[in-house]
Amino acid sequence: MAYRRTDNVVRRLAARREAILEAARAAATEGGMAAVHIVPVAARAGIAAGTVYRYFPGKTELVAELVAMASERELAAMRRAASAAPGPLSALAASITAFAARALQARRLTWALAGEPAEADVDAARLAFRRALAGEFETRIRAAAAGGHLPEQDAALAAAALLGALIEGLVGPLAPEISREVATLREAVQTMTLLSLRAVGVVDARARGLVVQTALPAVGDAQN
């Protein structure tokens, strides 16, 4: 008779896997992808390194799963914000604002996930994350253009450029130091949202109105 895992065993295994990924996320938040290694991640999770290897054969697999988890969270946050907006152009503004706010809340982690120099195998895993984010922006740009709210344009190219500007402006090596004060963070998010809307063809007065109307996510210390 084949062995069948009980529900309790399945839950325990899933919880341990989640703990490993959260430990890897904490390591990346503090030290970037260079800090994500099996032994220190195991120590953070309070388990043996051998146990981590049962779930992830090596760093590449661990990073790939960490990136996939982050991608799911970021896309879900962007889509929640967009779904609450009253129209396609407002949805675009809301998705930009959501991404920008969350990026600023965890600058080191966002840079590690999206742009930090890394080994080729690690970078390959992160490329899917950047593609997913750009794809979400592309969807919003296409919807707004189809509704006559934006000029005709190459939505895929515009989305990639928009994502690049947000990453470089908010968390990249050229990004200015930004105070952790809520008012300062909000101003930075609004500035990048305004820049993005202008870039895809929203006239200034309308872009400013959208920025004012768009609800900013609560500013905190972590991305959830």
SULPERA-V608719 format. One record per residue. N is the residue number from 1. SS is DSSP state (hx for helix, st for strand, lp for the rest). PHI is phi as a letter, one per 40 degrees, with the letter a starting at -180 (NA if undefined). D_LAST is the distance of its C-alpha to the last C-alpha in whole Angstrom. Layout:
N,SS,PHI,D_LAST ; N,SS,PHI,D_LAST
This chain:
1,lp,NA,42 ; 2,lp,c,38 ; 3,lp,c,36 ; 4,lp,b,33 ; 5,lp,c,30 ; 6,lp,c,29 ; 7,hx,d,26 ; 8,hx,c,26 ; 9,hx,c,26 ; 10,hx,c,24 ; 11,hx,c,21 ; 12,hx,c,22 ; 13,hx,c,22 ; 14,hx,c,18 ; 15,hx,c,17 ; 16,hx,c,18 ; 17,hx,c,17 ; 18,hx,c,13 ; 19,hx,c,14 ; 20,hx,c,16 ; 21,hx,c,13 ; 22,hx,c,11 ; 23,hx,c,14 ; 24,hx,c,15 ; 25,hx,c,11 ; 26,hx,c,12 ; 27,hx,c,16 ; 28,hx,c,15 ; 29,hx,c,13 ; 30,hx,c,16 ; 31,hx,b,19 ; 32,lp,g,18 ; 33,hx,c,19 ; 34,hx,c,22 ; 35,hx,c,21 ; 36,lp,c,19 ; 37,lp,b,22 ; 38,hx,d,23 ; 39,hx,c,25 ; 40,hx,c,22 ; 41,hx,c,19 ; 42,hx,c,22 ; 43,hx,c,22 ; 44,hx,c,19 ; 45,hx,c,18 ; 46,lp,g,22 ; 47,lp,b,23 ; 48,lp,c,26 ; 49,hx,d,26 ; 50,hx,c,28 ; 51,hx,c,26 ; 52,hx,c,23 ; 53,hx,c,26 ; 54,hx,c,26 ; 55,hx,c,23 ; 56,lp,b,23 ; 57,lp,d,26 ; 58,lp,a,25 ; 59,hx,c,23 ; 60,hx,d,23 ; 61,hx,c,22 ; 62,hx,c,19 ; 63,hx,c,18 ; 64,hx,d,18 ; 65,hx,c,16 ; 66,hx,c,13 ; 67,hx,c,14 ; 68,hx,c,14 ; 69,hx,c,11 ; 70,hx,c,9 ; 71,hx,c,11 ; 72,hx,c,11 ; 73,hx,c,7 ; 74,hx,c,9 ; 75,hx,c,12 ; 76,hx,c,10 ; 77,hx,c,9 ; 78,hx,c,12 ; 79,hx,c,14 ; 80,hx,c,13 ; 81,hx,c,14 ; 82,hx,c,17 ; 83,hx,c,18 ; 84,lp,c,18 ; 85,lp,c,21 ; 86,lp,c,24 ; 87,lp,a,26 ; 88,hx,c,25 ; 89,hx,c,25 ; 90,hx,c,23 ; 91,hx,c,21 ; 92,hx,c,21 ; 93,hx,d,21 ; 94,hx,c,17 ; 95,hx,c,16 ; 96,hx,c,17 ; 97,hx,c,16 ; 98,hx,c,12 ; 99,hx,c,12 ; 100,hx,c,14 ; 101,hx,c,12 ; 102,hx,c,9 ; 103,hx,c,12 ; 104,hx,c,13 ; 105,hx,c,10 ; 106,lp,a,10 ; 107,hx,d,14 ; 108,hx,c,15 ; 109,hx,c,12 ; 110,hx,c,13 ; 111,hx,c,16 ; 112,hx,c,16 ; 113,hx,c,15 ; 114,hx,b,17 ; 115,lp,a,20 ; 116,lp,c,21 ; 117,lp,d,24 ; 118,lp,a,24 ; 119,lp,c,27 ; 120,hx,d,28 ; 121,hx,c,26 ; 122,hx,c,23 ; 123,hx,c,23 ; 124,hx,c,24 ; 125,hx,c,21 ; 126,hx,c,19 ; 127,hx,d,21 ; 128,hx,c,20 ; 129,hx,c,16 ; 130,hx,c,18 ; 131,hx,c,21 ; 132,hx,c,18 ; 133,hx,c,16 ; 134,hx,c,20 ; 135,hx,c,21 ; 136,hx,c,19 ; 137,hx,c,20 ; 138,hx,c,24 ; 139,hx,d,23 ; 140,hx,c,23 ; 141,hx,c,25 ; 142,hx,c,28 ; 143,hx,c,27 ; 144,hx,c,28 ; 145,hx,c,31 ; 146,hx,c,32 ; 147,lp,c,32 ; 148,lp,g,34 ; 149,lp,c,32 ; 150,lp,b,32 ; 151,lp,c,35 ; 152,lp,c,35 ; 153,lp,a,33 ; 154,lp,c,32 ; 155,hx,c,29 ; 156,hx,c,27 ; 157,hx,c,29 ; 158,hx,c,28 ; 159,hx,c,24 ; 160,hx,c,24 ; 161,hx,c,26 ; 162,hx,c,23 ; 163,hx,c,20 ; 164,hx,c,23 ; 165,hx,c,23 ; 166,hx,c,20 ; 167,hx,c,19 ; 168,hx,c,22 ; 169,hx,c,22 ; 170,hx,b,19 ; 171,lp,b,18 ; 172,lp,c,21 ; 173,lp,c,24 ; 174,lp,c,26 ; 175,lp,c,23 ; 176,lp,c,24 ; 177,lp,c,23 ; 178,lp,b,21 ; 179,lp,d,21 ; 180,lp,c,18 ; 181,lp,c,20 ; 182,hx,d,18 ; 183,hx,c,21 ; 184,hx,c,21 ; 185,hx,c,18 ; 186,hx,c,18 ; 187,hx,c,22 ; 188,hx,c,20 ; 189,hx,c,18 ; 190,hx,c,21 ; 191,hx,c,23 ; 192,hx,c,22 ; 193,hx,c,21 ; 194,hx,c,25 ; 195,hx,d,26 ; 196,hx,c,24 ; 197,hx,c,26 ; 198,hx,c,29 ; 199,hx,c,29 ; 200,lp,c,29 ; 201,lp,h,32 ; 202,lp,c,31 ; 203,lp,c,33 ; 204,hx,d,32 ; 205,hx,c,33 ; 206,hx,c,31 ; 207,hx,c,28 ; 208,hx,c,28 ; 209,hx,c,28 ; 210,hx,c,25 ; 211,hx,c,23 ; 212,hx,c,25 ; 213,hx,c,24 ; 214,lp,c,20 ; 215,lp,c,18 ; 216,lp,c,15 ; 217,lp,c,12 ; 218,lp,c,11 ; 219,lp,c,12 ; 220,lp,b,10 ; 221,lp,b,10 ; 222,lp,a,6 ; 223,lp,c,4 ; 224,lp,b,0
